[in-house]
Amino acid sequence: MYRLSVKRMGFAGAMVGVLSYAGCMAFMKVLPEEIVIRVSNSLMHGLDVTPIMRSEVPMTDSLIGIVEIGVLGFLAGAALALFYNLSGGKVKVPNQAD
């Protein structure tokens, strides 16, 4: 069983979160509000997001959100790597050619 780098896995989790957040921001900015609401409702298993939908989000809120998602993604990825490494037995080291 190979070991995962906790920092690299954390970085990967952070990047997935940040790119997803940025994609969501672009989705909300480009598409009409009706389509955004319809897609959001379907993603939330039918929960009606209309009352909480904000069409204009301040840039500071967006920047804080992207940092928070990055930190949470890093922690999730790091935890995943840590628990993966803890669950293994012997560590196999691949043969490395110099």
Gaussian input, Z-matrix of N, CA and C with variables (Angstrom, degrees):
# hf/3-21g

backbone

0 1
 N
 C     1     B1
 C     2     B2     1     A1
 N     3     B3     2     A2     1     D1
 C     4     B4     3     A3     2     D2
 C     5     B5     4     A4     3     D3
 N     6     B6     5     A5     4     D4
 C     7     B7     6     A6     5     D5
 C     8     B8     7     A7     6     D6
 N     9     B9     8     A8     7     D7
 C    10    B10     9     A9     8     D8
 C    11    B11    10    A10     9     D9
 N    12    B12    11    A11    10    D10
 C    13    B13    12    A12    11    D11
 C    14    B14    13    A13    12    D12
 N    15    B15    14    A14    13    D13
 C    16    B16    15    A15    14    D14
 C    17    B17    16    A16    15    D15
 N    18    B18    17    A17    16    D16
 C    19    B19    18    A18    17    D17
 C    20    B20    19    A19    18    D18
 N    21    B21    20    A20    19    D19
 C    22    B22    21    A21    20    D20
 C    23    B23    22    A22    21    D21
 N    24    B24    23    A23    22    D22
 C    25    B25    24    A24    23    D23
 C    26    B26    25    A25    24    D24
 N    27    B27    26    A26    25    D25
 C    28    B28    27    A27    26    D26
 C    29    B29    28    A28    27    D27
 N    30    B30    29    A29    28    D28
 C    31    B31    30    A30    29    D29
 C    32    B32    31    A31    30    D30
 N    33    B33    32    A32    31    D31
 C    34    B34    33    A33    32    D32
 C    35    B35    34    A34    33    D33
 N    36    B36    35    A35    34    D34
 C    37    B37    36    A36    35    D35
 C    38    B38    37    A37    36    D36
 N    39    B39    38    A38    37    D37
 C    40    B40    39    A39    38    D38
 C    41    B41    40    A40    39    D39
 N    42    B42    41    A41    40    D40
 C    43    B43    42    A42    41    D41
 C    44    B44    43    A43    42    D42
 N    45    B45    44    A44    43    D43
 C    46    B46    45    A45    44    D44
 C    47    B47    46    A46    45    D45
 N    48    B48    47    A47    46    D46
 C    49    B49    48    A48    47    D47
 C    50    B50    49    A49    48    D48
 N    51    B51    50    A50    49    D49
 C    52    B52    51    A51    50    D50
 C    53    B53    52    A52    51    D51
 N    54    B54    53    A53    52    D52
 C    55    B55    54    A54    53    D53
 C    56    B56    55    A55    54    D54
 N    57    B57    56    A56    55    D55
 C    58    B58    57    A57    56    D56
 C    59    B59    58    A58    57    D57
 N    60    B60    59    A59    58    D58
 C    61    B61    60    A60    59    D59
 C    62    B62    61    A61    60    D60
 N    63    B63    62    A62    61    D61
 C    64    B64    63    A63    62    D62
 C    65    B65    64    A64    63    D63
 N    66    B66    65    A65    64    D64
 C    67    B67    66    A66    65    D65
 C    68    B68    67    A67    66    D66
 N    69    B69    68    A68    67    D67
 C    70    B70    69    A69    68    D68
 C    71    B71    70    A70    69    D69
 N    72    B72    71    A71    70    D70
 C    73    B73    72    A72    71    D71
 C    74    B74    73    A73    72    D72
 N    75    B75    74    A74    73    D73
 C    76    B76    75    A75    74    D74
 C    77    B77    76    A76    75    D75
 N    78    B78    77    A77    76    D76
 C    79    B79    78    A78    77    D77
 C    80    B80    79    A79    78    D78
 N    81    B81    80    A80    79    D79
 C    82    B82    81    A81    80    D80
 C    83    B83    82    A82    81    D81
 N    84    B84    83    A83    82    D82
 C    85    B85    84    A84    83    D83
 C    86    B86    85    A85    84    D84
 N    87    B87    86    A86    85    D85
 C    88    B88    87    A87    86    D86
 C    89    B89    88    A88    87    D87
 N    90    B90    89    A89    88    D88
 C    91    B91    90    A90    89    D89
 C    92    B92    91    A91    90    D90
 N    93    B93    92    A92    91    D91
 C    94    B94    93    A93    92    D92
 C    95    B95    94    A94    93    D93
 N    96    B96    95    A95    94    D94
 C    97    B97    96    A96    95    D95
 C    98    B98    97    A97    96    D96
 N    99    B99    98    A98    97    D97
 C   100   B100    99    A99    98    D98
 C   101   B101   100   A100    99    D99
 N   102   B102   101   A101   100   D100
 C   103   B103   102   A102   101   D101
 C   104   B104   103   A103   102   D102
 N   105   B105   104   A104   103   D103
 C   106   B106   105   A105   104   D104
 C   107   B107   106   A106   105   D105
 N   108   B108   107   A107   106   D106
 C   109   B109   108   A108   107   D107
 C   110   B110   109   A109   108   D108
 N   111   B111   110   A110   109   D109
 C   112   B112   111   A111   110   D110
 C   113   B113   112   A112   111   D111
 N   114   B114   113   A113   112   D112
 C   115   B115   114   A114   113   D113
 C   116   B116   115   A115   114   D114
 N   117   B117   116   A116   115   D115
 C   118   B118   117   A117   116   D116
 C   119   B119   118   A118   117   D117
 N   120   B120   119   A119   118   D118
 C   121   B121   120   A120   119   D119
 C   122   B122   121   A121   120   D120
 N   123   B123   122   A122   121   D121
 C   124   B124   123   A123   122   D122
 C   125   B125   124   A124   123   D123
 N   126   B126   125   A125   124   D124
 C   127   B127   126   A126   125   D125
 C   128   B128   127   A127   126   D126
 N   129   B129   128   A128   127   D127
 C   130   B130   129   A129   128   D128
 C   131   B131   130   A130   129   D129
 N   132   B132   131   A131   130   D130
 C   133   B133   132   A132   131   D131
 C   134   B134   133   A133   132   D132
 N   135   B135   134   A134   133   D133
 C   136   B136   135   A135   134   D134
 C   137   B137   136   A136   135   D135
 N   138   B138   137   A137   136   D136
 C   139   B139   138   A138   137   D137
 C   140   B140   139   A139   138   D138
 N   141   B141   140   A140   139   D139
 C   142   B142   141   A141   140   D140
 C   143   B143   142   A142   141   D141
 N   144   B144   143   A143   142   D142
 C   145   B145   144   A144   143   D143
 C   146   B146   145   A145   144   D144
 N   147   B147   146   A146   145   D145
 C   148   B148   147   A147   146   D146
 C   149   B149   148   A148   147   D147
 N   150   B150   149   A149   148   D148
 C   151   B151   150   A150   149   D149
 C   152   B152   151   A151   150   D150
 N   153   B153   152   A152   151   D151
 C   154   B154   153   A153   152   D152
 C   155   B155   154   A154   153   D153
 N   156   B156   155   A155   154   D154
 C   157   B157   156   A156   155   D155
 C   158   B158   157   A157   156   D156
 N   159   B159   158   A158   157   D157
 C   160   B160   159   A159   158   D158
 C   161   B161   160   A160   159   D159
 N   162   B162   161   A161   160   D160
 C   163   B163   162   A162   161   D161
 C   164   B164   163   A163   162   D162
 N   165   B165   164   A164   163   D163
 C   166   B166   165   A165   164   D164
 C   167   B167   166   A166   165   D165
 N   168   B168   167   A167   166   D166
 C   169   B169   168   A168   167   D167
 C   170   B170   169   A169   168   D168
 N   171   B171   170   A170   169   D169
 C   172   B172   171   A171   170   D170
 C   173   B173   172   A172   171   D171
 N   174   B174   173   A173   172   D172
 C   175   B175   174   A174   173   D173
 C   176   B176   175   A175   174   D174
 N   177   B177   176   A176   175   D175
 C   178   B178   177   A177   176   D176
 C   179   B179   178   A178   177   D177
 N   180   B180   179   A179   178   D178
 C   181   B181   180   A180   179   D179
 C   182   B182   181   A181   180   D180
 N   183   B183   182   A182   181   D181
 C   184   B184   183   A183   182   D182
 C   185   B185   184   A184   183   D183
 N   186   B186   185   A185   184   D184
 C   187   B187   186   A186   185   D185
 C   188   B188   187   A187   186   D186
 N   189   B189   188   A188   187   D187
 C   190   B190   189   A189   188   D188
 C   191   B191   190   A190   189   D189
 N   192   B192   191   A191   190   D190
 C   193   B193   192   A192   191   D191
 C   194   B194   193   A193   192   D192
 N   195   B195   194   A194   193   D193
 C   196   B196   195   A195   194   D194
 C   197   B197   196   A196   195   D195
 N   198   B198   197   A197   196   D196
 C   199   B199   198   A198   197   D197
 C   200   B200   199   A199   198   D198
 N   201   B201   200   A200   199   D199
 C   202   B202   201   A201   200   D200
 C   203   B203   202   A202   201   D201
 N   204   B204   203   A203   202   D202
 C   205   B205   204   A204   203   D203
 C   206   B206   205   A205   204   D204
 N   207   B207   206   A206   205   D205
 C   208   B208   207   A207   206   D206
 C   209   B209   208   A208   207   D207
 N   210   B210   209   A209   208   D208
 C   211   B211   210   A210   209   D209
 C   212   B212   211   A211   210   D210
 N   213   B213   212   A212   211   D211
 C   214   B214   213   A213   212   D212
 C   215   B215   214   A214   213   D213
 N   216   B216   215   A215   214   D214
 C   217   B217   216   A216   215   D215
 C   218   B218   217   A217   216   D216
 N   219   B219   218   A218   217   D217
 C   220   B220   219   A219   218   D218
 C   221   B221   220   A220   219   D219
 N   222   B222   221   A221   220   D220
 C   223   B223   222   A222   221   D221
 C   224   B224   223   A223   222   D222
 N   225   B225   224   A224   223   D223
 C   226   B226   225   A225   224   D224
 C   227   B227   226   A226   225   D225
 N   228   B228   227   A227   226   D226
 C   229   B229   228   A228   227   D227
 C   230   B230   229   A229   228   D228
 N   231   B231   230   A230   229   D229
 C   232   B232   231   A231   230   D230
 C   233   B233   232   A232   231   D231
 N   234   B234   233   A233   232   D232
 C   235   B235   234   A234   233   D233
 C   236   B236   235   A235   234   D234
 N   237   B237   236   A236   235   D235
 C   238   B238   237   A237   236   D236
 C   239   B239   238   A238   237   D237
 N   240   B240   239   A239   238   D238
 C   241   B241   240   A240   239   D239
 C   242   B242   241   A241   240   D240
 N   243   B243   242   A242   241   D241
 C   244   B244   243   A243   242   D242
 C   245   B245   244   A244   243   D243
 N   246   B246   245   A245   244   D244
 C   247   B247   246   A246   245   D245
 C   248   B248   247   A247   246   D246
 N   249   B249   248   A248   247   D247
 C   250   B250   249   A249   248   D248
 C   251   B251   250   A250   249   D249
 N   252   B252   251   A251   250   D250
 C   253   B253   252   A252   251   D251
 C   254   B254   253   A253   252   D252
 N   255   B255   254   A254   253   D253
 C   256   B256   255   A255   254   D254
 C   257   B257   256   A256   255   D255
 N   258   B258   257   A257   256   D256
 C   259   B259   258   A258   257   D257
 C   260   B260   259   A259   258   D258
 N   261   B261   260   A260   259   D259
 C   262   B262   261   A261   260   D260
 C   263   B263   262   A262   261   D261
 N   264   B264   263   A263   262   D262
 C   265   B265   264   A264   263   D263
 C   266   B266   265   A265   264   D264
 N   267   B267   266   A266   265   D265
 C   268   B268   267   A267   266   D266
 C   269   B269   268   A268   267   D267
 N   270   B270   269   A269   268   D268
 C   271   B271   270   A270   269   D269
 C   272   B272   271   A271   270   D270
 N   273   B273   272   A272   271   D271
 C   274   B274   273   A273   272   D272
 C   275   B275   274   A274   273   D273
 N   276   B276   275   A275   274   D274
 C   277   B277   276   A276   275   D275
 C   278   B278   277   A277   276   D276
 N   279   B279   278   A278   277   D277
 C   280   B280   279   A279   278   D278
 C   281   B281   280   A280   279   D279
 N   282   B282   281   A281   280   D280
 C   283   B283   282   A282   281   D281
 C   284   B284   283   A283   282   D282
 N   285   B285   284   A284   283   D283
 C   286   B286   285   A285   284   D284
 C   287   B287   286   A286   285   D285
 N   288   B288   287   A287   286   D286
 C   289   B289   288   A288   287   D287
 C   290   B290   289   A289   288   D288
 N   291   B291   290   A290   289   D289
 C   292   B292   291   A291   290   D290
 C   293   B293   292   A292   291   D291

   B1=1.4466
   B2=1.5232
   B3=1.2762
   B4=1.4505
   B5=1.5229
   B6=1.3125
   B7=1.4627
   B8=1.5198
   B9=1.3062
   B10=1.4506
   B11=1.5191
   B12=1.3046
   B13=1.4595
   B14=1.5339
   B15=1.3148
   B16=1.4662
   B17=1.5289
   B18=1.3378
   B19=1.4609
   B20=1.5218
   B21=1.3333
   B22=1.4640
   B23=1.5237
   B24=1.3221
   B25=1.4607
   B26=1.5269
   B27=1.3214
   B28=1.4575
   B29=1.5174
   B30=1.3362
   B31=1.4653
   B32=1.5230
   B33=1.3328
   B34=1.4681
   B35=1.5261
   B36=1.3227
   B37=1.4671
   B38=1.5182
   B39=1.3386
   B40=1.4684
   B41=1.5206
   B42=1.3205
   B43=1.4663
   B44=1.5333
   B45=1.3216
   B46=1.4661
   B47=1.5233
   B48=1.3268
   B49=1.4606
   B50=1.5168
   B51=1.3321
   B52=1.4671
   B53=1.5268
   B54=1.3350
   B55=1.4703
   B56=1.5287
   B57=1.3298
   B58=1.4672
   B59=1.5272
   B60=1.3234
   B61=1.4676
   B62=1.5236
   B63=1.3317
   B64=1.4687
   B65=1.5279
   B66=1.3270
   B67=1.4607
   B68=1.5178
   B69=1.3085
   B70=1.4626
   B71=1.5260
   B72=1.3413
   B73=1.4616
   B74=1.5287
   B75=1.3217
   B76=1.4670
   B77=1.5215
   B78=1.3288
   B79=1.4619
   B80=1.5243
   B81=1.3437
   B82=1.4628
   B83=1.5208
   B84=1.3267
   B85=1.4584
   B86=1.5311
   B87=1.3281
   B88=1.4644
   B89=1.5310
   B90=1.3160
   B91=1.4711
   B92=1.5250
   B93=1.3299
   B94=1.4702
   B95=1.5300
   B96=1.3227
   B97=1.4661
   B98=1.5292
   B99=1.3349
   B100=1.4756
   B101=1.5259
   B102=1.3417
   B103=1.4655
   B104=1.5196
   B105=1.3206
   B106=1.4686
   B107=1.5261
   B108=1.3170
   B109=1.4698
   B110=1.5189
   B111=1.3258
   B112=1.4674
   B113=1.5284
   B114=1.3352
   B115=1.4647
   B116=1.5287
   B117=1.3321
   B118=1.4630
   B119=1.5232
   B120=1.3122
   B121=1.4629
   B122=1.5259
   B123=1.3263
   B124=1.4610
   B125=1.5302
   B126=1.3328
   B127=1.4626
   B128=1.5243
   B129=1.3240
   B130=1.4740
   B131=1.5319
   B132=1.3170
   B133=1.4695
   B134=1.5265
   B135=1.3208
   B136=1.4531
   B137=1.5151
   B138=1.3229
   B139=1.4592
   B140=1.5235
   B141=1.3064
   B142=1.4564
   B143=1.5205
   B144=1.3417
   B145=1.4638
   B146=1.5251
   B147=1.3311
   B148=1.4654
   B149=1.5284
   B150=1.3527
   B151=1.4677
   B152=1.5317
   B153=1.3265
   B154=1.4636
   B155=1.5277
   B156=1.3158
   B157=1.4622
   B158=1.5192
   B159=1.3335
   B160=1.4700
   B161=1.5208
   B162=1.3117
   B163=1.4562
   B164=1.5203
   B165=1.2953
   B166=1.4625
   B167=1.5301
   B168=1.3156
   B169=1.4585
   B170=1.5230
   B171=1.3269
   B172=1.4659
   B173=1.5342
   B174=1.3243
   B175=1.4618
   B176=1.5228
   B177=1.3349
   B178=1.4665
   B179=1.5244
   B180=1.3374
   B181=1.4699
   B182=1.5186
   B183=1.3240
   B184=1.4672
   B185=1.5224
   B186=1.3244
   B187=1.4642
   B188=1.5243
   B189=1.3319
   B190=1.4624
   B191=1.5288
   B192=1.3131
   B193=1.4640
   B194=1.5141
   B195=1.3278
   B196=1.4663
   B197=1.5319
   B198=1.3365
   B199=1.4718
   B200=1.5243
   B201=1.3303
   B202=1.4720
   B203=1.5272
   B204=1.3207
   B205=1.4680
   B206=1.5257
   B207=1.3357
   B208=1.4631
   B209=1.5191
   B210=1.3349
   B211=1.4723
   B212=1.5308
   B213=1.3276
   B214=1.4717
   B215=1.5238
   B216=1.3248
   B217=1.4633
   B218=1.5127
   B219=1.3456
   B220=1.4627
   B221=1.5308
   B222=1.3234
   B223=1.4634
   B224=1.5254
   B225=1.3209
   B226=1.4624
   B227=1.5293
   B228=1.3217
   B229=1.4662
   B230=1.5136
   B231=1.3364
   B232=1.4572
   B233=1.5285
   B234=1.3209
   B235=1.4727
   B236=1.5275
   B237=1.3216
   B238=1.4612
   B239=1.5279
   B240=1.3374
   B241=1.4632
   B242=1.5237
   B243=1.3135
   B244=1.4607
   B245=1.5260
   B246=1.3270
   B247=1.4658
   B248=1.5200
   B249=1.3196
   B250=1.4626
   B251=1.5285
   B252=1.3301
   B253=1.4614
   B254=1.5234
   B255=1.3289
   B256=1.4679
   B257=1.5273
   B258=1.3196
   B259=1.4620
   B260=1.5163
   B261=1.3246
   B262=1.4586
   B263=1.5056
   B264=1.3112
   B265=1.4492
   B266=1.5233
   B267=1.3214
   B268=1.4546
   B269=1.5185
   B270=1.2984
   B271=1.4591
   B272=1.5178
   B273=1.3210
   B274=1.4569
   B275=1.5177
   B276=1.3019
   B277=1.4511
   B278=1.5189
   B279=1.3346
   B280=1.4601
   B281=1.5211
   B282=1.3141
   B283=1.4621
   B284=1.5120
   B285=1.3096
   B286=1.4516
   B287=1.5222
   B288=1.3068
   B289=1.4572
   B290=1.5148
   B291=1.2958
   B292=1.4781
   B293=1.4740
   A1=108.24
   A2=116.50
   A3=121.29
   A4=110.44
   A5=115.78
   A6=121.05
   A7=108.94
   A8=115.57
   A9=121.44
   A10=109.65
   A11=116.95
   A12=121.34
   A13=107.94
   A14=115.82
   A15=120.50
   A16=110.17
   A17=117.25
   A18=120.07
   A19=112.20
   A20=117.23
   A21=119.82
   A22=111.35
   A23=116.52
   A24=119.66
   A25=109.90
   A26=116.93
   A27=120.61
   A28=111.06
   A29=116.46
   A30=120.41
   A31=110.63
   A32=117.21
   A33=120.51
   A34=110.65
   A35=117.12
   A36=120.59
   A37=111.79
   A38=115.94
   A39=119.88
   A40=110.78
   A41=117.13
   A42=120.26
   A43=111.82
   A44=117.09
   A45=119.76
   A46=110.10
   A47=117.28
   A48=120.91
   A49=112.61
   A50=116.84
   A51=120.98
   A52=110.67
   A53=116.96
   A54=119.48
   A55=111.77
   A56=116.98
   A57=120.09
   A58=110.91
   A59=116.17
   A60=121.25
   A61=110.24
   A62=116.51
   A63=120.58
   A64=110.79
   A65=117.02
   A66=120.60
   A67=111.90
   A68=116.07
   A69=120.79
   A70=110.63
   A71=116.11
   A72=119.57
   A73=110.38
   A74=116.63
   A75=120.57
   A76=110.86
   A77=116.90
   A78=122.67
   A79=110.31
   A80=116.09
   A81=119.96
   A82=111.97
   A83=117.55
   A84=121.21
   A85=111.78
   A86=117.52
   A87=122.15
   A88=112.63
   A89=117.36
   A90=120.44
   A91=111.96
   A92=115.62
   A93=119.51
   A94=111.12
   A95=115.05
   A96=120.73
   A97=112.58
   A98=118.37
   A99=120.94
   A100=111.27
   A101=116.58
   A102=120.13
   A103=110.37
   A104=116.95
   A105=120.70
   A106=109.99
   A107=117.07
   A108=120.88
   A109=110.65
   A110=117.45
   A111=120.35
   A112=110.96
   A113=117.17
   A114=120.68
   A115=110.50
   A116=116.99
   A117=120.29
   A118=111.31
   A119=117.25
   A120=120.88
   A121=111.08
   A122=117.00
   A123=119.26
   A124=111.17
   A125=117.64
   A126=120.35
   A127=112.23
   A128=116.45
   A129=121.30
   A130=111.50
   A131=117.08
   A132=122.57
   A133=112.42
   A134=115.93
   A135=119.88
   A136=114.93
   A137=118.05
   A138=120.66
   A139=108.36
   A140=117.20
   A141=121.40
   A142=109.62
   A143=116.26
   A144=121.01
   A145=112.55
   A146=117.20
   A147=120.57
   A148=112.95
   A149=119.78
   A150=118.66
   A151=114.46
   A152=117.62
   A153=119.29
   A154=112.67
   A155=117.83
   A156=121.97
   A157=110.49
   A158=116.03
   A159=121.34
   A160=107.66
   A161=116.47
   A162=119.11
   A163=111.75
   A164=118.42
   A165=122.86
   A166=109.05
   A167=116.20
   A168=121.38
   A169=107.82
   A170=118.03
   A171=120.23
   A172=111.57
   A173=116.84
   A174=121.81
   A175=111.57
   A176=117.99
   A177=119.77
   A178=111.18
   A179=117.40
   A180=120.63
   A181=110.85
   A182=116.17
   A183=120.45
   A184=111.19
   A185=117.62
   A186=120.79
   A187=111.55
   A188=116.30
   A189=119.66
   A190=109.77
   A191=116.80
   A192=121.09
   A193=112.50
   A194=117.56
   A195=120.09
   A196=110.90
   A197=116.96
   A198=120.21
   A199=109.59
   A200=117.35
   A201=120.81
   A202=111.10
   A203=116.88
   A204=120.50
   A205=110.17
   A206=116.80
   A207=120.05
   A208=112.00
   A209=116.52
   A210=120.52
   A211=110.48
   A212=116.85
   A213=119.86
   A214=111.36
   A215=116.95
   A216=120.49
   A217=111.72
   A218=116.28
   A219=120.13
   A220=110.24
   A221=116.21
   A222=119.53
   A223=111.74
   A224=117.26
   A225=120.85
   A226=110.86
   A227=117.01
   A228=120.38
   A229=112.11
   A230=116.37
   A231=120.41
   A232=111.06
   A233=116.59
   A234=120.24
   A235=110.53
   A236=116.79
   A237=120.69
   A238=110.46
   A239=117.19
   A240=120.88
   A241=111.21
   A242=116.82
   A243=120.71
   A244=110.96
   A245=116.93
   A246=119.95
   A247=111.53
   A248=117.08
   A249=120.26
   A250=109.90
   A251=115.49
   A252=119.18
   A253=112.12
   A254=117.53
   A255=120.68
   A256=112.08
   A257=117.42
   A258=120.23
   A259=112.93
   A260=117.84
   A261=121.19
   A262=112.92
   A263=114.12
   A264=120.92
   A265=109.14
   A266=114.90
   A267=119.54
   A268=109.87
   A269=115.58
   A270=121.55
   A271=108.38
   A272=116.90
   A273=121.66
   A274=107.80
   A275=116.20
   A276=120.91
   A277=107.21
   A278=117.95
   A279=118.85
   A280=111.07
   A281=115.43
   A282=120.22
   A283=108.53
   A284=115.90
   A285=120.32
   A286=109.29
   A287=115.34
   A288=120.26
   A289=109.39
   A290=116.12
   A291=119.18
   A292=111.38
   D1=131.01
   D2=179.35
   D3=-85.90
   D4=155.01
   D5=177.49
   D6=-96.24
   D7=143.25
   D8=176.03
   D9=-96.19
   D10=142.37
   D11=174.73
   D12=-75.11
   D13=121.26
   D14=-178.13
   D15=-63.10
   D16=-43.05
   D17=-179.59
   D18=-66.86
   D19=-42.43
   D20=-179.16
   D21=-68.14
   D22=-38.08
   D23=177.93
   D24=-69.46
   D25=-37.04
   D26=175.79
   D27=-62.68
   D28=-43.21
   D29=177.72
   D30=-62.51
   D31=-41.98
   D32=178.53
   D33=-61.55
   D34=-43.23
   D35=177.83
   D36=-62.93
   D37=-40.34
   D38=178.49
   D39=-63.82
   D40=-42.94
   D41=-178.96
   D42=-66.31
   D43=-39.64
   D44=176.51
   D45=-61.67
   D46=-44.11
   D47=178.80
   D48=-63.71
   D49=-45.30
   D50=-178.74
   D51=-65.04
   D52=-44.73
   D53=179.32
   D54=-65.28
   D55=-37.55
   D56=176.59
   D57=-64.44
   D58=-42.82
   D59=179.19
   D60=-63.42
   D61=-45.51
   D62=179.17
   D63=-63.88
   D64=-38.34
   D65=176.72
   D66=-64.09
   D67=-39.52
   D68=177.45
   D69=-65.56
   D70=-40.75
   D71=178.18
   D72=-61.92
   D73=-44.43
   D74=179.12
   D75=-64.61
   D76=-40.92
   D77=178.17
   D78=-57.65
   D79=-46.36
   D80=-178.34
   D81=-70.49
   D82=-30.26
   D83=-177.89
   D84=-77.33
   D85=-35.93
   D86=-171.80
   D87=-87.17
   D88=-41.21
   D89=-173.13
   D90=-88.63
   D91=155.59
   D92=176.52
   D93=-63.55
   D94=151.57
   D95=-176.60
   D96=-57.93
   D97=-36.24
   D98=-179.12
   D99=-61.84
   D100=-40.68
   D101=179.72
   D102=-69.99
   D103=-41.19
   D104=178.36
   D105=-60.22
   D106=-43.50
   D107=178.99
   D108=-64.66
   D109=-43.27
   D110=-179.20
   D111=-62.67
   D112=-45.44
   D113=179.56
   D114=-66.55
   D115=-43.02
   D116=179.06
   D117=-62.32
   D118=-41.10
   D119=177.56
   D120=-61.33
   D121=-40.72
   D122=-179.09
   D123=-70.89
   D124=-35.02
   D125=177.22
   D126=-68.84
   D127=-27.96
   D128=-178.03
   D129=-94.73
   D130=22.62
   D131=178.08
   D132=58.09
   D133=38.84
   D134=175.55
   D135=91.83
   D136=-2.65
   D137=176.90
   D138=-64.44
   D139=129.96
   D140=-178.25
   D141=-80.49
   D142=112.58
   D143=-178.31
   D144=-93.15
   D145=1.28
   D146=-176.99
   D147=-54.88
   D148=-45.28
   D149=-178.12
   D150=-66.01
   D151=-23.07
   D152=-176.82
   D153=-107.01
   D154=1.12
   D155=-178.38
   D156=-72.16
   D157=130.91
   D158=175.04
   D159=-114.01
   D160=121.72
   D161=-179.65
   D162=-79.65
   D163=-29.32
   D164=178.28
   D165=-115.91
   D166=115.06
   D167=179.16
   D168=-112.19
   D169=125.50
   D170=179.20
   D171=-60.26
   D172=147.36
   D173=-178.76
   D174=-59.87
   D175=-35.73
   D176=179.27
   D177=-63.84
   D178=-39.65
   D179=176.46
   D180=-62.76
   D181=-40.72
   D182=179.58
   D183=-65.66
   D184=-42.53
   D185=-179.84
   D186=-66.60
   D187=-41.67
   D188=177.15
   D189=-63.42
   D190=-42.26
   D191=179.03
   D192=-62.14
   D193=-41.41
   D194=-178.36
   D195=-69.08
   D196=-34.79
   D197=176.07
   D198=-67.93
   D199=-44.59
   D200=179.49
   D201=-60.82
   D202=-43.96
   D203=179.49
   D204=-64.56
   D205=-38.91
   D206=177.31
   D207=-61.78
   D208=-44.50
   D209=179.16
   D210=-65.04
   D211=-45.72
   D212=179.02
   D213=-63.37
   D214=-39.49
   D215=177.58
   D216=-64.10
   D217=-40.78
   D218=177.48
   D219=-62.02
   D220=-46.84
   D221=-179.30
   D222=-63.33
   D223=-39.92
   D224=178.89
   D225=-65.32
   D226=-45.25
   D227=178.97
   D228=-64.81
   D229=-42.41
   D230=178.95
   D231=-64.13
   D232=-41.52
   D233=178.43
   D234=-64.33
   D235=-40.85
   D236=178.50
   D237=-60.23
   D238=-47.11
   D239=178.95
   D240=-64.23
   D241=-42.02
   D242=-179.29
   D243=-61.38
   D244=-48.69
   D245=-179.08
   D246=-68.33
   D247=-33.84
   D248=175.34
   D249=-62.07
   D250=-47.11
   D251=-179.85
   D252=-64.99
   D253=-36.72
   D254=179.93
   D255=-70.74
   D256=-25.69
   D257=-176.23
   D258=-80.08
   D259=-12.30
   D260=-175.00
   D261=-85.56
   D262=163.47
   D263=175.63
   D264=-95.56
   D265=-112.80
   D266=178.58
   D267=-70.00
   D268=148.36
   D269=178.53
   D270=-98.05
   D271=122.20
   D272=175.64
   D273=-90.48
   D274=128.37
   D275=177.66
   D276=-105.81
   D277=123.38
   D278=-178.97
   D279=-67.79
   D280=150.03
   D281=175.63
   D282=-67.09
   D283=128.07
   D284=-179.59
   D285=-111.36
   D286=127.78
   D287=175.91
   D288=-85.81
   D289=129.71
   D290=-178.94
   D291=-82.07

